[in-house]
Amino acid sequence: MEGVPMSTLLFGSLLIAFLILIYPLLDIKYTKSLKEKKDSESRLRYYKFAIVSEWLVVFVIMVFVLISPNINFKSIGLTSSDNFESFLGMIFGFLIGVAIFVFILMKIPVIKKRQELSLGSIDFLLPVTKLERTWSIFVAITAGVCEEIIYRGFVMHYLSSLPIELEQIAVIIISAVIFGVAHAYQGWKGIILTGLMGFVFANIYVKTGSLLFPILFHIIIDMRSFLFVKPLSKET
């Protein structure tokens, strides 16, 4: 295993510390009043915070990748197949498969009921007004793109580059745990659920070798939660 540049280890360590120790606290701070009031103003404020903060973290990662000689965009999953037509076919087939899977899954009464109950931990985030729904689309796209670049692309690359060599399954699990902890504002149920989803996204990334597929899957999951699930509490 080639020596890992100190700059990569330092930057990666600082980013991991931020994702585990600081970012969850910021989320909790911005959702505190929202959980109490469940009003449109607080919801929109959080949507804007989520969009700006996640793109800011991705911007910092991109700058680091650009200036670092030992890491490139392919290293963090931002790559496609050399055969573009074949890659488009994979994307199309993947989207069709996911759509059919979600459709069938949501037609099963027991699973549909459990899914609605599981959203109880984030009911305060679900959009109510037309304006909120519009902003929630940008939140879903931001989460899909940014969180995959951060937690699957860079974090998994960092864990794989540590002086202590980790098995691939260990890298997947650790990245999923970090992803779950980052959603601490959703409570312990939210940490477990997002951690499991992080495990799924990481496996998709490993199997396909590209972040595009987990990004698409992530966006679909979040958009369904925001736009196709009735909020559990209504604003008067």
Disulfide bonds with the S-S distance in Angstrom:
none
